[in-house]
Amino acid sequence: MRPRRWFAILVCLCCLVTAAWPAEVKGENKKKERLAVVTVDRVNVRQGPGVPYRPLANVHRGETYRLIDIKDGWLKIEWKKNKIGWIAASYAAPVREMEIVQEDRLRLRQEPGLDGRIIGHLAQGDQVIVIKEKGEWKQIVTKKAVGWVAASYLADAESPTGSRQTGVVTADSLNVRVAPSLDAERIGRLLHGERVEIVETKRDWYKIVTRSGLGGWVAAEYIEMKNGQAVGNPEEAVAESASPAAVDLVTIQGNGPRQYVKKWTRTPVQVLAGKTIVLDAGHGGKDGGAESVNGVTEKTLTMETAERLKEKLETYGARVVLTRVNDDYVPLSARVATARLYQADAFISLHYDSAEDEDASGITAYYYDRFADYGLAQSFQGPFSKLSALPFRGLAFGNYYVLRENERPSVLLELGYLSNRSDAEVVATDSYQETVTTAIVNAVRHYFQ
């Protein structure tokens, strides 16, 4: 009798395990719930997949519902708890993902691409519903509209942001590109041993920033990770982090050996901390730009102005990125892409003008978008009006590529006429470069304060 009793107990246990097993597997394989979003102002929910079926209710743009099935151009949804109906697929779409807008006044376009007509703006922090992707663009749905936005300005609503790491270039020469692809335009080059900050990883590419401010995408296989630690001499790193206006040395005169003490000077208040400013030194490489009667080229002057301006802005805490760091030709599209890549808080394109009228003289600030750009351009009125070296000609609308195709607040500055002999002599002086860059810094500070 005892063996039979143990056998019966064993059979019961096996039955219990078998009964529980399917439920466990089912729980593990449970699929993520699919959703559909309405893409038009209003659409009927019908009893079946076709117009002849009786309407049950109305649903509206931006509303999401559990998606059950797709059949012959119709979506089967749960439009109310335990209430099933059908809506035409041409008026709704399956949801790909929910994302968050990372930039204020993000332009919403009718078609994907910078040529797409602007149909609205999105605010930073807005949640949007992505229904389609095309290259670097995503089609999104809000309660007010359906349109396309640049994918780089969206972030997964559920993905955490990781800490940045540093790395060093291992190749003899490494191209920096505007996008993570070998087909993307080249905007710069890194040399062996250069240190970079890694901002983002995408497949086999790193989005990087260099010490000089150059940024873009590079092939990850040519970057050696340093686990977030700075590469190089620790003392050098400390020296780089010090503010250029923070400390000086003073000699103490006496009978003994010469001695030195630290003289502390007032460091500029970091009013631009957290702001990213892209400086675009106009022209470069094969494109020399305008040329003065004395042989001074525009590309040389804009680079000098950009380098001096970068140093000043950084003393106020700004993160400054240059669209070119030497005498290279950089396409206009790559300059705009740099502003987009770094989500610039301000894009400033530096130029020196030329005209058939040799008497034309002075400084002009150009803007394109009355809403996004005008405020930035307006901040230059006060500082430029106070300059005595050259007259300020005022603000003007400018249909320039780097303004028109730019989604960031942007301005183009013409800082004098090289076709005017007097202007050309003035702008080439060290005193003018000092005063005009100081005026630009004051304008930027005013814009952000």
C-alpha positions in Angstrom: 0.0 0.0 0.0 2.8 2.4 0.8 4.4 2.3 -2.7 1.0 3.0 -4.3 0.4 6.0 -2.0 3.8 7.5 -2.9 3.1 6.9 -6.6 -0.3 8.8 -6.3 1.4 11.7 -4.6 4.0 11.9 -7.3 1.3 11.9 -10.0 -0.5 14.8 -8.3 2.6 16.9 -8.1 3.4 16.3 -11.8 -0.1 17.5 -12.7 0.2 20.6 -10.6 3.6 21.5 -12.3 2.2 20.8 -15.7 -0.9 23.0 -15.1 1.2 25.9 -13.9 3.8 25.8 -16.7 1.8 27.2 -19.6 0.7 30.2 -17.5 4.4 31.0 -16.7 5.5 30.7 -20.3 2.6 32.8 -21.4 3.6 35.5 -18.9 7.2 35.5 -20.1 6.2 35.8 -23.8 3.5 38.5 -23.3 4.0 41.0 -26.0 4.1 44.8 -25.5 0.7 46.3 -26.1 0.3 47.9 -29.5 -1.3 51.3 -30.0 -2.8 53.2 -32.8 -3.0 57.0 -33.0 -5.6 59.2 -34.8 -4.0 61.5 -37.4 -7.0 63.6 -38.5 -9.2 66.1 -36.7 -12.0 63.6 -36.3 -12.9 60.1 -37.7 -15.7 57.7 -37.2 -15.3 54.4 -35.3 -17.4 51.8 -37.1 -18.9 48.5 -36.2 -16.9 46.7 -38.8 -14.0 47.2 -41.4 -15.9 49.2 -44.0 -17.9 52.4 -44.7 -21.3 50.5 -44.8 -20.9 49.5 -41.1 -22.7 51.7 -38.5 -20.7 54.5 -36.8 -20.3 53.9 -33.1 -18.4 57.0 -32.0 -16.0 59.8 -33.0 -12.2 59.9 -32.1 -9.8 62.8 -32.5 -6.3 63.6 -33.6 -3.6 62.6 -31.1 -5.7 60.2 -29.2 -4.3 56.7 -28.8 -6.1 53.4 -28.5 -5.2 49.7 -28.1 -4.6 48.2 -31.6 -6.0 44.7 -31.9 -5.8 44.0 -35.7 -5.2 45.4 -39.1 -7.4 44.2 -42.0 -7.9 45.5 -45.5 -7.0 49.1 -44.8 -8.8 49.2 -41.5 -7.5 49.2 -37.9 -9.4 47.2 -35.2 -9.2 49.2 -31.9 -10.5 49.2 -28.4 -12.0 52.7 -28.4 -13.5 52.3 -24.9 -13.1 49.7 -22.2 -14.3 46.4 -23.7 -15.7 48.3 -26.7 -14.3 47.2 -30.1 -14.5 49.1 -33.3 -12.8 49.9 -36.6 -11.2 53.0 -38.1 -9.9 53.6 -41.6 -6.1 53.2 -41.7 -5.8 56.3 -43.8 -6.9 58.3 -40.8 -4.8 56.6 -38.2 -1.5 54.8 -37.8 0.3 52.3 -35.6 2.5 54.0 -32.9 6.2 53.3 -33.3 7.3 55.1 -30.1 6.7 57.9 -27.7 9.4 60.6 -27.6 10.1 63.9 -25.9 11.1 67.1 -27.6 14.6 68.2 -26.5 14.6 71.8 -27.8 12.3 74.8 -27.5 10.5 76.1 -30.7 11.4 73.0 -32.7 10.2 73.5 -36.2 7.5 71.1 -37.5 7.6 70.7 -41.2 5.1 69.4 -43.8 7.8 67.2 -45.5 11.0 65.6 -44.2 14.0 67.8 -44.9 15.1 71.4 -44.5 13.2 72.3 -47.6 9.9 71.2 -46.0 7.4 74.0 -45.3 7.3 75.0 -41.6 3.7 74.4 -40.3 4.3 75.0 -36.6 6.6 74.8 -33.6 7.0 72.4 -30.7 8.0 73.3 -27.1 10.8 71.7 -25.2 9.4 68.8 -23.1 6.4 68.2 -25.4 5.6 64.5 -25.8 5.0 63.4 -29.4 4.0 60.2 -31.0 6.3 58.9 -33.8 4.6 57.0 -36.6 7.2 57.0 -39.4 11.0 57.5 -39.9 12.8 58.6 -43.0 16.6 59.1 -42.8 17.3 61.7 -40.1 13.7 62.7 -39.9 10.6 61.4 -38.0 6.9 61.9 -38.7 5.1 62.7 -35.5 1.6 63.3 -34.3 0.3 65.9 -31.7 -3.2 66.9 -30.9 -2.8 69.9 -33.2 -0.9 68.6 -36.2 1.0 65.8 -38.1 4.4 66.7 -39.5 8.1 66.0 -39.7 10.9 67.0 -37.3 14.6 66.4 -37.2 15.2 63.1 -35.2 18.2 64.5 -33.4 15.9 66.8 -31.4 13.8 63.9 -30.0 14.7 61.5 -27.1 13.1 58.3 -26.0 10.7 59.1 -23.2 11.9 56.1 -21.2 15.7 56.1 -22.0 18.0 57.5 -19.3 21.0 59.6 -20.3 24.4 58.2 -19.5 27.5 59.9 -18.4 29.9 61.0 -21.1 33.3 59.3 -21.6 36.5 60.4 -23.1 38.7 58.7 -25.7 41.8 59.1 -27.8 42.2 58.8 -31.6 44.2 55.8 -32.6 44.3 56.3 -36.4 46.9 58.6 -38.1 44.0 60.6 -39.6 40.3 60.3 -38.8 37.5 62.0 -40.7 34.7 63.8 -38.7 31.3 63.7 -40.5 28.0 65.4 -40.0 26.1 62.1 -39.6 27.0 58.5 -38.7 27.6 57.3 -42.3 30.5 57.0 -44.7 28.3 58.8 -47.2 27.9 61.8 -44.9 29.8 65.1 -45.6 33.2 65.5 -44.0 33.5 68.6 -41.8 36.9 68.0 -40.2 39.8 65.7 -39.4 41.4 64.4 -36.3 45.0 63.4 -35.9 46.5 60.5 -33.9 46.5 61.1 -30.1 43.8 63.8 -30.1 41.5 63.6 -27.1 37.7 63.7 -27.6 34.6 63.7 -25.5 32.1 61.0 -26.5 28.5 62.4 -26.5 26.5 59.6 -28.1 26.9 56.1 -29.5 25.0 55.0 -32.6 25.8 51.6 -34.1 29.6 51.7 -35.0 29.9 55.5 -34.7 30.6 57.9 -31.9 29.3 61.5 -31.7 32.3 63.4 -30.4 33.5 66.9 -29.3 37.1 67.9 -29.4 39.0 70.4 -27.2 39.0 72.9 -30.1 35.2 72.8 -30.3 35.0 70.6 -33.5 32.2 68.1 -33.3 30.6 65.4 -35.4 30.5 61.6 -36.0 33.6 59.4 -36.2 34.1 55.6 -36.7 34.1 54.1 -33.2 36.8 51.5 -34.1 39.4 54.3 -34.3 38.6 55.7 -30.8 40.2 54.1 -27.7 37.9 54.5 -24.7 39.5 55.9 -21.5 36.6 55.1 -19.0 35.8 58.7 -18.5 39.3 59.6 -17.5 41.1 62.5 -19.1 43.9 61.5 -21.5 47.3 63.0 -21.1 49.3 64.9 -18.5 47.1 65.6 -15.3 48.9 68.9 -14.7 48.0 69.9 -18.3 44.4 69.1 -17.7 44.3 71.2 -14.6 45.9 74.1 -16.4 43.3 73.8 -19.2 40.4 73.9 -16.8 41.5 77.1 -15.1 39.8 80.3 -16.2 42.2 82.5 -18.2 41.3 85.5 -16.1 41.6 83.7 -12.8 45.2 84.0 -11.7 48.4 85.8 -12.4 51.9 86.1 -10.8 53.4 89.2 -9.2 57.1 89.6 -8.5 58.1 90.6 -4.9 61.1 92.9 -5.0 63.5 92.4 -2.1 67.2 91.8 -1.1 66.9 88.1 -1.4 66.1 85.8 -4.3 63.2 86.8 -6.5 59.9 85.5 -5.2 56.5 85.2 -6.6 53.0 85.2 -5.2 49.6 84.6 -6.8 47.6 87.6 -7.7 44.0 86.8 -7.9 41.9 88.7 -10.3 38.1 88.7 -10.6 36.9 85.9 -12.8 34.0 86.9 -15.1 30.6 85.7 -13.8 29.7 82.5 -15.7 26.5 84.0 -17.2 26.8 81.8 -20.3 27.3 78.6 -18.4 25.2 75.8 -20.0 24.9 77.7 -23.3 26.2 76.3 -26.5 27.3 78.8 -29.1 28.3 77.8 -32.6 30.6 80.3 -34.3 30.7 80.1 -38.1 33.9 81.7 -39.6 32.6 82.5 -43.1 34.3 81.0 -46.2 37.6 79.0 -46.0 39.8 76.9 -48.2 39.1 77.3 -51.9 36.4 79.9 -51.0 38.3 83.0 -50.0 35.3 85.3 -49.9 35.8 89.0 -50.4 39.2 90.6 -50.7 40.4 94.1 -49.8 42.5 96.3 -52.0 45.4 95.5 -49.7 45.0 91.8 -50.4 43.4 90.8 -47.1 40.9 88.0 -47.6 37.6 87.6 -45.8 38.3 84.0 -44.9 41.4 85.1 -42.9 39.6 87.8 -41.1 36.6 85.7 -40.1 38.9 83.0 -38.7 40.8 85.5 -36.6 37.5 87.0 -35.3 36.1 83.6 -34.5 39.1 82.5 -32.5 39.3 85.7 -30.5 35.5 85.6 -29.9 35.7 81.9 -28.8 38.2 82.7 -26.1 36.1 85.6 -24.8 32.8 83.7 -24.7 34.5 80.8 -22.9 35.5 83.1 -20.1 31.8 83.6 -19.4 31.2 79.8 -19.2 29.9 79.2 -22.8 30.6 76.0 -24.6 31.8 77.3 -28.0 31.9 75.2 -31.2 33.6 76.3 -34.4 32.3 75.2 -37.8 35.9 75.2 -39.0 39.1 75.3 -37.1 41.6 76.0 -39.9 41.7 77.1 -43.6 39.4 74.3 -44.8 36.4 74.6 -47.2 33.3 73.6 -45.3 30.0 73.3 -47.2 27.1 75.5 -46.1 25.0 72.4 -45.3 27.8 71.1 -42.9 27.8 74.4 -41.1 24.1 74.2 -40.5 24.4 70.5 -39.5 26.9 71.5 -36.8 24.3 73.8 -35.2 21.8 71.0 -35.3 24.3 68.4 -34.1 25.1 70.5 -31.0 21.6 71.9 -30.5 23.2 75.3 -30.4 21.5 78.0 -28.3 22.9 80.6 -30.7 24.5 80.3 -34.2 26.6 83.3 -35.2 28.0 83.5 -38.8 30.9 85.9 -39.2 31.5 87.8 -42.4 33.1 90.9 -43.9 31.0 92.5 -46.7 31.8 93.8 -50.2 29.8 96.0 -52.6 30.1 97.7 -56.0 29.6 101.0 -54.2 33.0 101.7 -52.7 31.5 104.1 -50.3 29.4 101.4 -48.6 30.5 101.2 -45.0 29.6 99.7 -41.6 28.2 96.7 -39.8 24.9 94.9 -40.5 23.2 92.1 -38.5 21.0 89.8 -40.6 18.2 87.5 -39.5 15.8 85.2 -41.4 13.1 83.9 -39.1 11.1 86.7 -37.5 10.2 84.5 -34.5 13.3 82.4 -33.9 16.1 84.7 -35.1 15.0 88.3 -34.6 15.4 88.4 -30.9 19.1 87.3 -31.3 19.7 89.9 -34.0 18.0 92.6 -32.0 20.5 92.0 -29.1 23.3 93.4 -31.3 21.7 96.8 -31.8 22.9 98.4 -28.5 26.5 97.1 -28.5 27.1 97.8 -32.2 25.6 101.3 -32.0 28.1 102.2 -29.4 31.1 101.3 -31.6 33.0 104.4 -32.9 35.2 102.6 -35.4 32.4 101.8 -37.9 28.8 102.8 -38.2 26.0 100.3 -37.5 23.7 100.0 -40.5 21.0 98.2 -38.5 19.1 94.9 -38.7 18.0 93.4 -42.0 16.3 90.4 -43.4 18.8 88.0 -45.0 17.9 85.1 -47.2 21.2 83.3 -46.6 21.5 79.5 -46.5 23.0 79.3 -43.0 20.0 81.3 -41.7 17.2 80.0 -43.9 18.0 76.3 -43.4 19.0 76.6 -39.7 16.6 75.4 -37.0 18.6 77.1 -34.3 18.4 80.8 -33.3 20.9 82.3 -35.8 22.3 85.6 -37.0 24.8 86.6 -39.8 27.1 89.5 -39.0 28.8 91.6 -41.8 31.5 93.3 -39.7 32.7 95.9 -42.3 33.2 96.4 -46.0 36.4 95.1 -47.6 35.4 97.0 -50.7 35.8 100.3 -48.8 39.4 101.2 -48.4 38.9 102.9 -45.0 36.8 100.0 -43.6 39.4 97.5 -44.9 42.1 99.2 -43.0 40.1 99.5 -39.8 38.9 95.8 -39.6 42.4 94.5 -40.1 43.6 96.2 -36.9 44.0 94.5 -33.6 42.1 97.3 -31.8 39.0 96.8 -34.0 39.1 93.0 -33.6 39.3 93.5 -29.8 36.4 96.0 -29.7 34.1 94.2 -32.2 34.4 90.9 -30.4 33.8 92.5 -27.1 30.6 94.0 -28.6 29.5 90.6 -29.8 30.1 89.1 -26.4 28.0 91.8 -24.8 25.2 91.2 -27.3 25.2 87.5 -26.6 25.2 88.1 -22.8 22.2 90.5 -23.2 20.4 87.9 -25.3 20.6 85.2 -22.6 20.1 87.5 -19.6 
